[in-house]
Each structure stands twice: as C-alpha cells, then as structure tokens.
Amino acid sequence: MKSKDPSKDDVAFTRVTTGVATAVATTTVIHTSKGVMATLVRHPLILFGLGIAAGYFTHKYRKEIMLIACKTAEQSKHFVLRQKENIQDLLEEFPEEAGGRDIAK
C-alpha cells in the first residue's frame, strides 16, 4: 500500500521533469520566434500591416491602457514603501549590526 505523502525521490523527479519541460518549451519558443522575425524582415508589407493593427488597438484601448499603467505605477509605489518599512523594522531589531547608519532615507 502506497502512502499519500510523496517521497523525496518523487519530488526530485517532478522537479527534474518540470525543468526539462521548461527548457524544451523555451527552446521551441525561441526557435519559432526567430523564424517569425526572419519572415517579418523579409516582408515589410506584413510588418507595416502589423504596425497599423497595433496602432489601431492601442488607440482603441488607450483609456484602459492608461488606467492599467497608472494602477501599476501606484502599486509599485506602495510596494517600494512597504519594502522601505520592512527594512526599517529589520534595522530596528538589530541596531548594533546597522552601526548607527540610517539606510532607509
């Protein structure tokens, strides 16, 4: 009867399998994208058409794009402030190792 807990060998096998699958997928994507880019360079009309399509969709969804960009900027600002507070908390816990420096300015 098998136990429900995965053994260390099963976990290691899963990690190796996942790593190999990721490497194969990455290689395939890189190889495919090289072919696509070579095709686009050889056919400038296709590249021009893709530029027009990209411009159309950018103009059509410009408000949504700006909203997402502003939201992302706000979230990144909050992330930096949280990290700054975390560093200050760590420095307060270990004042002798900080040497009296105030890094979080």
N, C-alpha and C positions, 0 to 999 in steps of 0.2 A: 504494500500500500504506500503510495507516494504522499509526502507531506505537502501542504498547501504553500509553505514558505519556500521561495526559490533559493536554491543553494548558491554558493559563491561562484561555482562553475557556470551555472545558468546565467547569472548576472553578467559575468565576464564575457560569455558567448554572445549575449544580447548586445553588449557594448561594442564588441568587435564587429558584429554583423551590422549594427547601425552605422559604425564608422565607415565600413566598406561600402555600404549602400549610399551614404552621403558622398563619398569620394566618387563613386560611379556617376551619380546624378550630377555632381558639379562638373565633372569632366564632359559629360554629354551636353550640358547647357553651354559650356564654354565653346565646345567644338561646333555646336549648332549656331551659336551667335556669330562665330567667325564667318560661317557660310552666309548668314543673312546679311552681315555688314558688307561682305565682298559683293553680294548681289546688289545692294543699295548703291555702292560706289560705282558699279558698272552701269547702273540705270538711273541717271539723275532725275528723270521724269517721275519715277516712283518715289524718290526722296523728296521731290518737290510736292507731290501729292500728299505724302505723309506730313510734311510741314504744314500744308493747308489744313489737313484734318486736325492736326494738333492745335493749330491756331483757332480753328472753329470751336473745338471743345473747350479750349482754355477760355475763350470769350464767353461761351455759353454758360460755363460753370464758374465764372470769375468770382461771384459773390461767395459761393461755397468754398472755393479755394482760399480766398482771403479770410473767411471765418475759421477755417481749419488752421491756417498759418498763424492767425492771432491766438487761437486757443493753444496751439503748440508752443508758441513763444511764452504765453502766460504759464503753462505747465512747467516749462523748462526753468523759468524764473523761480517758481515755487520749489522746484527740485533743488536748485542751487542754494536757496535759502535754508531748506531742510538740511542739506549736507553741511552747510556752514554751522548750523546749530548743533548738529551731531559732533562735529569736530570740536566745537567749544565745550560740549559736555564731556568729551573724552579728555580734553586738556584740563578741565576742572577736576576730573577724577585722579589724574596723575600730574600734579603741579610740579613735583620735583624733577620729573623727566622732561618737562617742557622748558625748564631753565629760565622761567620767568618771561619768556617771549610770548607775545600776543600774535599768533599766526593768523587768526580769523579777522583781521582788519580789512 
